[in-house]
Amino acid sequence: MKYYIIVGEASGDLHASNLMKAILQKDGNAEFRFWGGDLMRSVGGTLVKHYKELAFMGFLEVIMNLRTIAKNISLCKKDLAEYNPDKIIFVDYPGFNFRIMKWAKELKFETHYYISPQIWAWKENRIKAIRRDVDHMYVILPFEKDFYETKHNFPVHFVGHPLLDAINDKELVDESEFRKKHNLSDKPIIALLPGSRVQEIKKMLAIMLSVVDDFKDYQFVIAGAPSQEFSFYKQFINEHNISFISNRTYDLLSFSTAALVTSGTATLETALFKVPQVVCYKASSVSYQIAKRIVNLEYISLVNLIMDKEVVRELIQEDLNVKNLKIELNNILDPSYRTQMFNDYYELEQKLGGTGASENTAALITAHKIF
């Protein structure tokens, strides 16, 4: 069968690549054409456009790039029509994918949505488009099944969280060799995960680096995103003389004592590696004020949302400052504080339902399952 997959960011590239591998195990004749990244390309098929060219952060940034977004949508529709796939698989990335899925459904394409957009957080009225345009929805957070089926009477599949697969499949790395290869000392590591987009990295990394001199018994290491070149990070590294490791975040988390993490999927990844963390988030003032008025959530991190309580401290907007960051970093380095967080992390992992998300989803997609 011919599969067309649309991904718009690094995390989607990871999960879609694992889904592609699982599909190949079910359908040996599978052919892939996709918008995605290097991980998907390594599985095989044709990459139409890299997600690096698609990622725009915040309301203002989207508005400033409307012309580019419109061109990409037109290109995608044209390419889809020419390829004529048996199945289209949308992976998160709702701003773009919702435009395509409406058009695709009108043309009678079979539509699958893997990793539900977070309509439980905002734009809940998108359920109307999902009902109309999505044949099969695969959700990865335990509370999403109840949200769709109980609240909106729309059947979905809870397949488990793909991060568990990605982490479980990770090859073991020797810590001494890792430290030697990346010129790290024997000091405990505090990982800095400032995000993947240029705008958020600039905002987050500056404040994260402001506490480095107050923790001289530790070494700070920036986790470079695969979507950004080393030249972009060089300005921060030279100024603070700290370490930088690109595209090896999982290895870095394996050996980290603590982490400062930009809100997003990385907060859940950090928790699953059992690394105590402080969640950081700061947007432009305009974007934040708009989001504050339309997002109806008590927490912003996936860890706290899944657990429905504050497991990790969230420093948002004005609360993300040097004073608060130092206080919270000291907290997660305190043994008693860390023990409670570890206990919550283990409970979190149980709630996610175990490994097998990629295989579960691939089995459903390839089986022509009808509700």
GIDAFEN-V135319 format. One record per residue. N is the residue number from 1. RES is the residue in one small letter. PHI is phi in radians with two decimals (* if undefined). BURIAL is + if it has 24 or more other C-alpha atoms within 12 Angstrom, else -. D_LAST is the distance of its C-alpha to the last C-alpha in whole Angstrom. Layout:
n/res/phi/burial/d_last
N/RES/PHI/BURIAL/D_LAST
N/RES/PHI/BURIAL/D_LAST
//
This chain:
n/res/phi/burial/d_last
1/m/*/-/21
2/k/-1.80/+/22
3/y/-2.08/+/20
4/y/-2.02/+/22
5/i/-2.08/+/22
6/i/-2.11/+/23
7/v/-2.21/+/25
8/g/-2.17/+/28
9/e/-2.75/+/30
10/a/-1.07/+/31
11/s/-1.13/+/28
12/g/-1.13/+/25
13/d/-1.04/+/28
14/l/-1.10/+/28
15/h/-1.21/+/24
16/a/-1.19/+/23
17/s/-1.13/+/26
18/n/-1.20/+/25
19/l/-1.13/+/21
20/m/-1.06/+/23
21/k/-1.06/+/25
22/a/-1.19/+/22
23/i/-1.11/+/20
24/l/-1.07/+/23
25/q/-1.23/-/23
26/k/-1.58/-/20
27/d/-2.30/-/21
28/g/-1.13/-/25
29/n/-1.74/-/25
30/a/-1.06/+/23
31/e/-2.10/+/25
32/f/-2.09/+/25
33/r/-2.33/+/26
34/f/-2.76/+/26
35/w/-1.80/+/28
36/g/-3.01/+/29
37/g/-2.51/+/31
38/d/-1.18/+/34
39/l/-1.17/+/31
40/m/-1.16/+/29
41/r/-1.07/+/32
42/s/-1.20/-/33
43/v/-1.33/+/30
44/g/2.26/+/30
45/g/1.89/+/29
46/t/-2.01/+/31
47/l/-1.52/+/31
48/v/-1.46/+/32
49/k/-2.63/+/33
50/h/-1.42/+/33
51/y/-1.09/+/32
52/k/-1.03/+/35
53/e/-1.55/+/36
54/l/-1.99/+/33
55/a/-1.42/+/33
56/f/-2.24/+/35
57/m/-1.89/+/35
58/g/1.49/+/36
59/f/-1.15/-/36
60/l/-1.14/-/40
61/e/-1.11/-/39
62/v/-1.11/-/36
63/i/-1.06/-/38
64/m/-1.20/-/41
65/n/-2.04/-/38
66/l/-1.05/-/37
67/r/-1.13/-/38
68/t/-1.13/-/37
69/i/-1.07/+/34
70/a/-1.09/-/34
71/k/-1.11/-/35
72/n/-1.15/+/32
73/i/-1.11/+/30
74/s/-1.11/-/31
75/l/-1.08/-/32
76/c/-1.12/+/28
77/k/-1.08/+/27
78/k/-1.10/-/30
79/d/-1.18/+/29
80/l/-1.07/+/25
81/a/-1.09/-/26
82/e/-1.24/-/29
83/y/-1.33/+/27
84/n/0.91/+/24
85/p/-1.28/+/21
86/d/-1.30/+/18
87/k/-2.49/+/16
88/i/-1.91/+/17
89/i/-2.04/+/17
90/f/-1.63/+/18
91/v/-2.07/+/20
92/d/0.88/+/21
93/y/0.84/+/24
94/p/-1.15/+/23
95/g/-0.95/+/26
96/f/-1.54/+/26
97/n/-1.13/+/22
98/f/-1.14/+/21
99/r/-1.15/+/24
100/i/-1.28/+/23
101/m/-1.21/+/19
102/k/-1.11/+/20
103/w/-1.10/+/22
104/a/-1.12/+/20
105/k/-1.19/+/17
106/e/-1.09/-/20
107/l/-1.62/-/21
108/k/1.22/-/17
109/f/-1.26/+/17
110/e/-1.44/+/13
111/t/-1.98/+/13
112/h/-2.19/+/13
113/y/-2.10/+/14
114/y/-1.83/+/16
115/i/1.34/+/18
116/s/-1.02/+/17
117/p/-1.08/+/20
118/q/-1.46/+/22
119/i/-1.25/+/21
120/w/-1.24/+/22
121/a/-1.65/+/26
122/w/-2.82/-/26
123/k/0.99/-/25
124/e/-1.11/-/22
125/n/-1.18/-/22
126/r/-1.14/+/20
127/i/-1.02/+/17
128/k/-1.12/-/18
129/a/-1.19/+/18
130/i/-1.13/+/15
131/r/-1.00/+/13
132/r/-1.33/-/14
133/d/-1.98/+/14
134/v/-1.88/+/12
135/d/-1.35/+/9
136/h/-2.47/+/8
137/m/-1.97/+/11
138/y/-2.06/+/12
139/v/-1.80/+/15
140/i/-2.10/+/18
141/l/-1.97/+/20
142/p/-1.02/+/20
143/f/-1.35/+/20
144/e/-1.22/+/17
145/k/-1.08/+/15
146/d/-1.14/-/17
147/f/-1.01/+/18
148/y/-1.28/+/14
149/e/-1.46/-/13
150/t/-1.44/-/16
151/k/-1.38/-/18
152/h/-2.08/-/15
153/n/0.92/-/13
154/f/-2.11/+/10
155/p/-1.22/+/7
156/v/-2.40/+/9
157/h/-1.91/+/10
158/f/-1.52/+/14
159/v/-1.84/+/15
160/g/1.63/+/19
161/h/-1.69/+/22
162/p/-1.14/+/23
163/l/-1.08/+/26
164/l/-1.10/+/27
165/d/-1.15/+/26
166/a/-1.05/+/28
167/i/-1.30/+/31
168/n/-1.13/-/31
169/d/-1.47/-/31
170/k/-1.10/-/34
171/e/-1.25/-/37
172/l/-1.24/-/40
173/v/-2.12/-/43
174/d/-1.26/-/47
175/e/-1.13/-/48
176/s/-1.11/-/51
177/e/-1.19/-/50
178/f/-1.11/-/48
179/r/-1.10/+/51
180/k/-1.15/-/53
181/k/-1.08/-/51
182/h/-1.83/-/51
183/n/0.97/-/54
184/l/-1.69/+/53
185/s/-1.45/-/55
186/d/-1.49/-/55
187/k/-1.12/-/54
188/p/-1.02/+/51
189/i/-1.72/+/48
190/i/-1.93/+/47
191/a/-1.46/+/44
192/l/-1.98/+/44
193/l/-2.01/+/40
194/p/-1.51/+/41
195/g/1.85/+/38
196/s/-2.15/+/37
197/r/-1.71/+/38
198/v/-0.96/+/41
199/q/-1.08/+/42
200/e/-1.28/+/40
201/i/-1.09/+/42
202/k/-1.04/+/45
203/k/-1.23/+/45
204/m/-1.34/+/44
205/l/-1.14/+/46
206/a/-1.05/+/49
207/i/-1.29/+/49
208/m/-1.09/+/47
209/l/-1.28/+/51
210/s/-1.18/+/53
211/v/-1.80/+/53
212/v/-0.98/+/54
213/d/-1.18/-/57
214/d/-1.58/-/57
215/f/-2.33/-/55
216/k/-1.25/-/58
217/d/-1.46/-/57
218/y/-2.17/+/53
219/q/-1.96/+/52
220/f/-1.67/+/50
221/v/-2.28/+/48
222/i/-1.42/+/45
223/a/-1.57/+/42
224/g/-1.31/+/42
225/a/-1.40/+/39
226/p/-1.11/+/38
227/s/-1.42/+/38
228/q/-2.16/+/41
229/e/-1.41/-/44
230/f/-1.04/-/47
231/s/-1.01/-/50
232/f/-1.19/-/48
233/y/-1.39/+/48
234/k/-0.99/-/52
235/q/-1.04/-/53
236/f/-1.31/+/52
237/i/-1.17/+/53
238/n/-1.12/-/56
239/e/-1.18/-/57
240/h/-1.93/-/56
241/n/0.93/-/57
242/i/-2.06/+/53
243/s/-1.49/+/51
244/f/-2.46/+/48
245/i/-2.32/+/45
246/s/-1.65/+/43
247/n/1.00/+/39
248/r/-2.37/+/40
249/t/-1.06/+/38
250/y/-1.15/+/37
251/d/-1.10/+/40
252/l/-1.08/+/42
253/l/-1.13/+/40
254/s/-1.03/+/41
255/f/-2.05/+/44
256/s/-1.60/+/44
257/t/-1.55/+/46
258/a/-2.71/+/44
259/a/-2.66/+/42
260/l/-1.91/+/42
261/v/-2.28/+/39
262/t/-1.25/+/38
263/s/-0.96/+/35
264/g/2.61/+/31
265/t/-1.02/+/30
266/a/-1.04/+/33
267/t/-1.15/+/33
268/l/-1.27/+/31
269/e/-1.04/+/32
270/t/-1.08/+/35
271/a/-1.13/+/34
272/l/-1.22/+/32
273/f/-1.54/+/36
274/k/1.05/+/37
275/v/-1.89/+/40
276/p/-1.00/+/41
277/q/-2.51/+/40
278/v/-2.04/+/41
279/v/-1.59/+/39
280/c/-2.11/+/40
281/y/-2.71/+/39
282/k/-2.64/+/41
283/a/-2.03/+/41
284/s/-1.08/-/43
285/s/-1.05/-/44
286/v/-1.17/-/42
287/s/-1.05/-/39
288/y/-1.16/-/39
289/q/-1.13/-/40
290/i/-1.15/-/37
291/a/-1.08/-/35
292/k/-1.05/-/37
293/r/-1.50/-/36
294/i/-2.01/-/32
295/v/-1.70/-/31
296/n/-1.94/-/31
297/l/-2.33/-/31
298/e/-1.38/-/33
299/y/-2.26/+/33
300/i/-1.96/+/32
301/s/-1.53/+/32
302/l/-1.06/+/29
303/v/-1.02/+/31
304/n/-1.22/+/32
305/l/-1.13/+/29
306/i/-1.17/+/27
307/m/-1.43/+/30
308/d/1.01/-/30
309/k/-2.90/-/34
310/e/-1.41/-/36
311/v/-1.63/+/37
312/v/-2.04/+/38
313/r/-1.33/+/40
314/e/-1.89/+/39
315/l/-1.83/+/42
316/i/-2.03/+/41
317/q/0.93/+/43
318/e/-1.21/-/47
319/d/-1.25/-/46
320/l/-1.47/+/46
321/n/-2.41/+/49
322/v/-1.04/-/52
323/k/-1.03/-/53
324/n/-1.17/+/50
325/l/-1.13/+/48
326/k/-1.13/+/51
327/i/-1.08/-/51
328/e/-1.27/+/47
329/l/-1.19/+/48
330/n/-1.07/+/51
331/n/-1.06/+/48
332/i/-1.33/+/46
333/l/-1.67/+/49
334/d/-1.43/-/50
335/p/-0.96/-/49
336/s/-1.19/-/48
337/y/-1.12/-/46
338/r/-1.14/+/44
339/t/-1.06/-/44
340/q/-1.12/-/42
341/m/-1.15/+/40
342/f/-1.04/+/39
343/n/-1.06/-/38
344/d/-1.15/+/35
345/y/-1.07/+/34
346/y/-1.13/-/34
347/e/-1.15/-/32
348/l/-1.01/+/30
349/e/-1.08/+/29
350/q/-1.13/-/27
351/k/-1.15/+/25
352/l/-1.37/+/23
353/g/1.55/+/22
354/g/1.51/+/24
355/t/-1.36/+/24
356/g/1.97/+/21
357/a/-1.06/+/19
358/s/-1.11/+/20
359/e/-1.15/+/19
360/n/-1.06/+/16
361/t/-1.20/+/14
362/a/-1.06/+/16
363/a/-1.09/+/14
364/l/-1.23/+/11
365/i/-1.15/+/12
366/t/-1.38/+/14
367/a/-1.58/-/12
368/h/0.98/-/10
369/k/-1.11/-/7
370/i/-1.93/-/4
371/f/-1.16/-/0
//
